[in-house]
Amino acid sequence: MQTQRAQFRIFPSLLSPSPPAAAEDQDNGDELDIEGEIIWNNEDMEELSGEDESELEGAKVLVVAWPGIEKWGDEMGECCHIRNCVVRARVVCDVD
């Protein structure tokens, strides 16, 4: 019987935002600005309010309706530098 040895992670992080100093040092895949807010990422997120996704570059995420799932590495647990978005997060962005 085979097992999946890749690492799976829910994103954006469901924990409270990090302090600004820690947010700059994080390398976990979430795009955080200096205040620890989540910034729109077209590859990993789907916008639910019907806004044109091409115009959302740099927009702040207001609500994460459904988190995404990402996979790090292959089925053997090797090549851990390779990241694949399995399920895109569904979010609502601030369009102002």
KETOR-689896 format. One record per residue: residue number from 0; x, y, z of N, C-alpha, C in turn; residue in three letters. Coordinates in steps of 0.02 Angstrom, whole numbers. Atoms other than C-alpha are relative to their C-alpha. Layout:
BEGIN
node resi NUM&n.px X&n.py Y&n.pz Z&ca.px X&ca.py Y&ca.pz Z&c.px X&c.py Y&c.pz Z&resn ALA
...
% end
This chain:
BEGIN
node resi 0&n.px 41&n.py -59&n.pz 0&ca.px 0&ca.py 0&ca.pz 0&c.px 44&c.py 62&c.pz 0&resn MET
node resi 1&n.px -39&n.py -62&n.pz 4&ca.px 67&ca.py 172&ca.pz -46&c.px -33&c.py 54&c.pz 43&resn GLN
node resi 2&n.px 25&n.py -57&n.pz -38&ca.px 52&ca.py 328&ca.pz 60&c.px 27&c.py 64&c.pz -32&resn THR
node resi 3&n.px -20&n.py -65&n.pz 26&ca.px 62&ca.py 511&ca.pz 9&c.px 47&c.py 32&c.pz 51&resn GLN
node resi 4&n.px -49&n.py -28&n.pz -46&ca.px 220&ca.py 585&ca.pz 87&c.px 10&c.py 75&c.pz -9&resn ARG
node resi 5&n.px -6&n.py -73&n.pz 10&ca.px 202&ca.py 762&ca.pz 21&c.px -31&c.py 35&c.pz 61&resn ALA
node resi 6&n.px 27&n.py -40&n.pz -55&ca.px 162&ca.py 900&ca.pz 146&c.px -58&c.py 42&c.pz -27&resn GLN
node resi 7&n.px 58&n.py -39&n.pz 18&ca.px -12&ca.py 977&ca.pz 132&c.px -10&c.py 54&c.pz 52&resn PHE
node resi 8&n.px 9&n.py -56&n.pz -46&ca.px -54&ca.py 1146&ca.pz 208&c.px -61&c.py 40&c.pz -22&resn ARG
node resi 9&n.px 56&n.py -45&n.pz 13&ca.px -210&ca.py 1254&ca.pz 223&c.px 27&c.py 71&c.pz -4&resn ILE
node resi 10&n.px -19&n.py -70&n.pz 5&ca.px -187&ca.py 1434&ca.pz 166&c.px -61&c.py 41&c.pz -18&resn PHE
node resi 11&n.px -43&n.py -37&n.pz -45&ca.px -208&ca.py 1576&ca.pz 205&c.px -4&c.py -28&c.pz 70&resn PRO
node resi 12&n.px -4&n.py 26&n.pz -67&ca.px -158&ca.py 1536&ca.pz 381&c.px -63&c.py 19&c.pz 39&resn SER
node resi 13&n.px 60&n.py -14&n.pz -39&ca.px -310&ca.py 1522&ca.pz 495&c.px 16&c.py 28&c.pz 69&resn LEU
node resi 14&n.px -21&n.py -30&n.pz -63&ca.px -209&ca.py 1588&ca.pz 641&c.px -4&c.py 75&c.pz -5&resn LEU
node resi 15&n.px 2&n.py -73&n.pz 1&ca.px -212&ca.py 1770&ca.pz 692&c.px 62&c.py 26&c.pz -36&resn SER
node resi 16&n.px -57&n.py -28&n.pz 36&ca.px -97&ca.py 1884&ca.pz 590&c.px 61&c.py 7&c.pz 45&resn PRO
node resi 17&n.px -63&n.py -5&n.pz -36&ca.px 84&ca.py 1888&ca.pz 641&c.px 17&c.py 73&c.pz 13&resn SER
node resi 18&n.px -26&n.py -68&n.pz -9&ca.px 168&ca.py 2041&ca.pz 714&c.px 40&c.py 22&c.pz -61&resn PRO
node resi 19&n.px -34&n.py -23&n.pz 62&ca.px 248&ca.py 2151&ca.pz 578&c.px 70&c.py -28&c.pz -9&resn PRO
node resi 20&n.px -69&n.py 25&n.pz 7&ca.px 426&ca.py 2093&ca.pz 615&c.px -1&c.py -73&c.pz -22&resn ALA
node resi 21&n.px 4&n.py 71&n.pz 18&ca.px 377&ca.py 1910&ca.pz 603&c.px -29&c.py -9&c.pz -70&resn ALA
node resi 22&n.px 31&n.py 6&n.pz 66&ca.px 272&ca.py 1939&ca.pz 446&c.px 52&c.py 7&c.pz -55&resn ALA
node resi 23&n.px -52&n.py -9&n.pz 51&ca.px 426&ca.py 1997&ca.pz 350&c.px 44&c.py -62&c.pz -5&resn GLU
node resi 24&n.px -44&n.py 56&n.pz 0&ca.px 524&ca.py 1843&ca.pz 401&c.px -33&c.py -65&c.pz -21&resn ASP
node resi 25&n.px 35&n.py 61&n.pz 17&ca.px 389&ca.py 1715&ca.pz 360&c.px 13&c.py -19&c.pz -72&resn GLN
node resi 26&n.px -8&n.py 26&n.pz 68&ca.px 417&ca.py 1605&ca.pz 209&c.px -49&c.py -58&c.pz -8&resn ASP
node resi 27&n.px 49&n.py 54&n.pz -1&ca.px 255&ca.py 1507&ca.pz 214&c.px -47&c.py 2&c.pz -60&resn ASN
node resi 28&n.px 41&n.py -1&n.pz 59&ca.px 178&ca.py 1554&ca.pz 47&c.px -54&c.py 53&c.pz 1&resn GLY
node resi 29&n.px 50&n.py -53&n.pz -3&ca.px 49&ca.py 1680&ca.pz 109&c.px 33&c.py 66&c.pz -18&resn ASP
node resi 30&n.px -27&n.py -66&n.pz 16&ca.px 75&ca.py 1852&ca.pz 36&c.px -25&c.py 48&c.pz 54&resn GLU
node resi 31&n.px 17&n.py -45&n.pz -54&ca.px 78&ca.py 1967&ca.pz 188&c.px 32&c.py 67&c.pz -11&resn LEU
node resi 32&n.px -32&n.py -65&n.pz 3&ca.px 105&ca.py 2153&ca.pz 188&c.px 29&c.py 15&c.pz 69&resn ASP
node resi 33&n.px -35&n.py -18&n.pz -61&ca.px 194&ca.py 2246&ca.pz 329&c.px -45&c.py -5&c.pz 62&resn ILE
node resi 34&n.px 46&n.py 3&n.pz -57&ca.px 37&ca.py 2246&ca.pz 440&c.px -27&c.py -71&c.pz 12&resn GLU
node resi 35&n.px 23&n.py 68&n.pz -9&ca.px 9&ca.py 2058&ca.pz 424&c.px -66&c.py -15&c.pz -35&resn GLY
node resi 36&n.px 62&n.py 11&n.pz 36&ca.px -140&ca.py 2075&ca.pz 306&c.px 15&c.py -43&c.pz -61&resn GLU
node resi 37&n.px -8&n.py 44&n.pz 58&ca.px -168&ca.py 1951&ca.pz 165&c.px -14&c.py 40&c.pz -63&resn ILE
node resi 38&n.px 5&n.py -36&n.pz 64&ca.px -143&ca.py 2020&ca.pz -11&c.px -22&c.py -48&c.pz -55&resn ILE
node resi 39&n.px 27&n.py 41&n.pz 55&ca.px -232&ca.py 1955&ca.pz -167&c.px 56&c.py -34&c.pz -40&resn TRP
node resi 40&n.px -47&n.py 39&n.pz 40&ca.px -139&ca.py 1819&ca.pz -261&c.px -41&c.py -36&c.pz -53&resn ASN
node resi 41&n.px 41&n.py 26&n.pz 54&ca.px -215&ca.py 1775&ca.pz -431&c.px 9&c.py -75&c.pz -11&resn ASN
node resi 42&n.px -13&n.py 71&n.pz 11&ca.px -135&ca.py 1602&ca.pz -439&c.px -34&c.py -44&c.pz 52&resn GLU
node resi 43&n.px 23&n.py 41&n.pz -56&ca.px -199&ca.py 1542&ca.pz -270&c.px -69&c.py 18&c.pz 26&resn ASP
node resi 44&n.px 63&n.py -24&n.pz -27&ca.px -362&ca.py 1637&ca.pz -243&c.px -52&c.py 11&c.pz -54&resn MET
node resi 45&n.px 56&n.py -12&n.pz 44&ca.px -533&ca.py 1651&ca.pz -322&c.px -44&c.py 53&c.pz 34&resn GLU
node resi 46&n.px 39&n.py -55&n.pz -28&ca.px -633&ca.py 1813&ca.pz -295&c.px -74&c.py -15&c.pz -7&resn GLU
node resi 47&n.px 70&n.py 20&n.pz 0&ca.px -815&ca.py 1785&ca.pz -247&c.px -50&c.py 55&c.pz -16&resn LEU
node resi 48&n.px 48&n.py -55&n.pz 7&ca.px -893&ca.py 1958&ca.pz -265&c.px -13&c.py 18&c.pz -73&resn SER
node resi 49&n.px 12&n.py -13&n.pz 70&ca.px -885&ca.py 1956&ca.pz -455&c.px 44&c.py 53&c.pz -31&resn GLY
node resi 50&n.px -47&n.py -50&n.pz 27&ca.px -746&ca.py 2084&ca.pz -475&c.px 46&c.py -33&c.pz -51&resn GLU
node resi 51&n.px -46&n.py 25&n.pz 50&ca.px -629&ca.py 2067&ca.pz -623&c.px 67&c.py -16&c.pz 35&resn ASP
node resi 52&n.px -60&n.py 22&n.pz -36&ca.px -482&ca.py 1967&ca.pz -554&c.px 63&c.py 33&c.pz -26&resn GLU
node resi 53&n.px -60&n.py -32&n.pz 27&ca.px -358&ca.py 2055&ca.pz -669&c.px 11&c.py 69&c.pz 30&resn SER
node resi 54&n.px -6&n.py -67&n.pz -30&ca.px -394&ca.py 2221&ca.pz -579&c.px 14&c.py -3&c.pz 75&resn GLU
node resi 55&n.px -8&n.py 7&n.pz -72&ca.px -365&ca.py 2153&ca.pz -403&c.px 72&c.py -3&c.pz 24&resn LEU
node resi 56&n.px -70&n.py 4&n.pz -19&ca.px -175&ca.py 2154&ca.pz -404&c.px 16&c.py 48&c.pz 57&resn GLU
node resi 57&n.px -18&n.py -40&n.pz -58&ca.px -117&ca.py 2215&ca.pz -233&c.px -57&c.py 15&c.pz 46&resn GLY
node resi 58&n.px 58&n.py -13&n.pz -43&ca.px -293&ca.py 2219&ca.pz -158&c.px 4&c.py -39&c.pz 65&resn ALA
node resi 59&n.px 2&n.py 32&n.pz -65&ca.px -318&ca.py 2176&ca.pz 25&c.px -59&c.py -49&c.pz 3&resn LYS
node resi 60&n.px 53&n.py 50&n.pz -9&ca.px -418&ca.py 2018&ca.pz 64&c.px -39&c.py 17&c.pz 63&resn VAL
node resi 61&n.px 42&n.py -16&n.pz -58&ca.px -565&ca.py 2060&ca.pz 178&c.px -25&c.py -62&c.pz 35&resn LEU
node resi 62&n.px 30&n.py 61&n.pz -28&ca.px -643&ca.py 1887&ca.pz 202&c.px 26&c.py -60&c.pz -37&resn VAL
node resi 63&n.px -17&n.py 64&n.pz 30&ca.px -581&ca.py 1711&ca.pz 172&c.px -61&c.py -45&c.pz 11&resn VAL
node resi 64&n.px 60&n.py 40&n.pz -6&ca.px -741&ca.py 1615&ca.pz 136&c.px 15&c.py -75&c.pz 2&resn ALA
node resi 65&n.px -20&n.py 70&n.pz 2&ca.px -653&ca.py 1450&ca.pz 101&c.px 75&c.py -3&c.pz -10&resn TRP
node resi 66&n.px -73&n.py 2&n.pz 7&ca.px -468&ca.py 1416&ca.pz 130&c.px 22&c.py -46&c.pz -57&resn PRO
node resi 67&n.px -29&n.py 41&n.pz 52&ca.px -358&ca.py 1341&ca.pz -4&c.px 44&c.py -55&c.pz 29&resn GLY
node resi 68&n.px -46&n.py 53&n.pz -21&ca.px -247&ca.py 1187&ca.pz 3&c.px 58&c.py -2&c.pz -49&resn ILE
node resi 69&n.px -60&n.py 5&n.pz 42&ca.px -69&ca.py 1179&ca.pz -60&c.px 40&c.py -62&c.pz 20&resn GLU
node resi 70&n.px -41&n.py 60&n.pz -10&ca.px 49&ca.py 1031&ca.pz -78&c.px 73&c.py 18&c.pz -13&resn LYS
node resi 71&n.px -72&n.py -11&n.pz 8&ca.px 237&ca.py 1042&ca.pz -53&c.px 33&c.py -68&c.pz -9&resn TRP
node resi 72&n.px -36&n.py 62&n.pz 13&ca.px 343&ca.py 904&ca.pz -130&c.px -40&c.py -48&c.pz -43&resn GLY
node resi 73&n.px 33&n.py 51&n.pz 40&ca.px 301&ca.py 749&ca.pz -228&c.px -28&c.py -55&c.pz 44&resn ASP
node resi 74&n.px 32&n.py 54&n.pz -38&ca.px 213&ca.py 588&ca.pz -177&c.px 49&c.py -40&c.pz 43&resn GLU
node resi 75&n.px -50&n.py 36&n.pz -39&ca.px 377&ca.py 517&ca.pz -110&c.px 29&c.py 43&c.pz 56&resn MET
node resi 76&n.px -26&n.py -45&n.pz -51&ca.px 408&ca.py 667&ca.pz 4&c.px 65&c.py 34&c.pz -19&resn GLY
node resi 77&n.px -61&n.py -31&n.pz 25&ca.px 552&ca.py 728&ca.pz -104&c.px -18&c.py 64&c.pz -38&resn GLU
node resi 78&n.px 9&n.py -62&n.pz 38&ca.px 575&ca.py 890&ca.pz -202&c.px -46&c.py 48&c.pz 38&resn CYS
node resi 79&n.px 42&n.py -41&n.pz -44&ca.px 503&ca.py 991&ca.pz -57&c.px -1&c.py 74&c.pz -20&resn CYS
node resi 80&n.px 1&n.py -68&n.pz 24&ca.px 542&ca.py 1153&ca.pz -149&c.px -56&c.py 11&c.pz -52&resn HIS
node resi 81&n.px 53&n.py -4&n.pz 49&ca.px 402&ca.py 1115&ca.pz -274&c.px -67&c.py 8&c.pz 36&resn ILE
node resi 82&n.px 65&n.py -15&n.pz -30&ca.px 233&ca.py 1191&ca.pz -227&c.px -55&c.py -4&c.pz -52&resn ARG
node resi 83&n.px 57&n.py 6&n.pz 45&ca.px 65&ca.py 1151&ca.pz -306&c.px -63&c.py 20&c.pz 37&resn ASN
node resi 84&n.px 64&n.py -20&n.pz -30&ca.px -101&ca.py 1237&ca.pz -268&c.px -52&c.py -52&c.pz -20&resn CYS
node resi 85&n.px 48&n.py 53&n.pz 12&ca.px -226&ca.py 1094&ca.pz -251&c.px -71&c.py 29&c.pz -5&resn VAL
node resi 86&n.px 66&n.py -33&n.pz -1&ca.px -380&ca.py 1200&ca.pz -208&c.px 11&c.py 74&c.pz 12&resn VAL
node resi 87&n.px -7&n.py -72&n.pz -9&ca.px -388&ca.py 1389&ca.pz -231&c.px -44&c.py 25&c.pz 56&resn ARG
node resi 88&n.px 38&n.py -31&n.pz -54&ca.px -445&ca.py 1493&ca.pz -82&c.px -53&c.py 45&c.pz -31&resn ALA
node resi 89&n.px 54&n.py -44&n.pz 23&ca.px -612&ca.py 1583&ca.pz -106&c.px -3&c.py 59&c.pz 48&resn ARG
node resi 90&n.px -6&n.py -60&n.pz -42&ca.px -600&ca.py 1762&ca.pz -44&c.px -43&c.py 57&c.pz -27&resn VAL
node resi 91&n.px 31&n.py -63&n.pz 20&ca.px -683&ca.py 1932&ca.pz -48&c.px 52&c.py 55&c.pz 13&resn VAL
node resi 92&n.px -52&n.py -51&n.pz -5&ca.px -566&ca.py 2079&ca.pz -81&c.px -29&c.py 70&c.pz 7&resn CYS
node resi 93&n.px 16&n.py -71&n.pz -5&ca.px -571&ca.py 2265&ca.pz -42&c.px 17&c.py 31&c.pz -67&resn ASP
node resi 94&n.px -12&n.py -25&n.pz 68&ca.px -591&ca.py 2343&ca.pz -215&c.px 12&c.py 75&c.pz -2&resn VAL
node resi 95&n.px -11&n.py -73&n.pz -1&ca.px -571&ca.py 2525&ca.pz -159&c.px 72&c.py 18&c.pz -6&resn ASP
% end
